[in-house]
Amino acid sequence: MMDVRQLTTYALIFWGGLLSILLFSILLSIVLGEIDELMMALKNGVYITFIFIAGVLVFVAVNFNFIFTKFHELFFEGDTWLFHPSDNLIRLFPLRLWRDLFLFIGALSLLLCALVLLIVYLYNRKKKARE
């Protein structure tokens, strides 16, 4: 389980770095008065994210076992990630749990995309009303 802890730690550090870059970029755009460019970048980022997440979710719905296997082969050495079906770890965290969690996180990501698009839409609408 040390390899899982290590992978999780790296993923959280990477996520934190990306979040820091995003927040810095937003702050810098506001300070420099580049709100229109920020909104355009957010909108384009949402479109790219939406296409990627939607594609992954379709693939998960079609063949989750393939993704699950390839993920573990990529991030863990050998077959250390394979357990006997009667092991407690597998009984506590069955494959269906991971599939459902994957779908939930994907759906939540799409919802956040919609929220960002709503913010961009409201900003653009308010901007046009001012002009």
C-alpha angles and dihedrals in degrees: 000000000000090000090055091050091049093049091048091050092051091047092051092048090049091047091048091051092051091047090051091051091049094049092045091050092050092048092047091049091051093047092048092045093241096135094136091055090046091053091048091050092048091049093049091045091052092051092051092045092047093052092047096046094043090051092049092048091052089050090048091051091050101042117359093160091064093052092045092052095045091048091055093043089052099047104030131056121247116324097321089123094060117098134178112263090242094055115117092238092058092044091050094044109028123183091256090060091056092046092050091046090050091051092046093051090046092050091047089051090052090049090053089049089055091049092052090048089051090052091050091047093050091047092051092046092051090047092053091048090055092051 
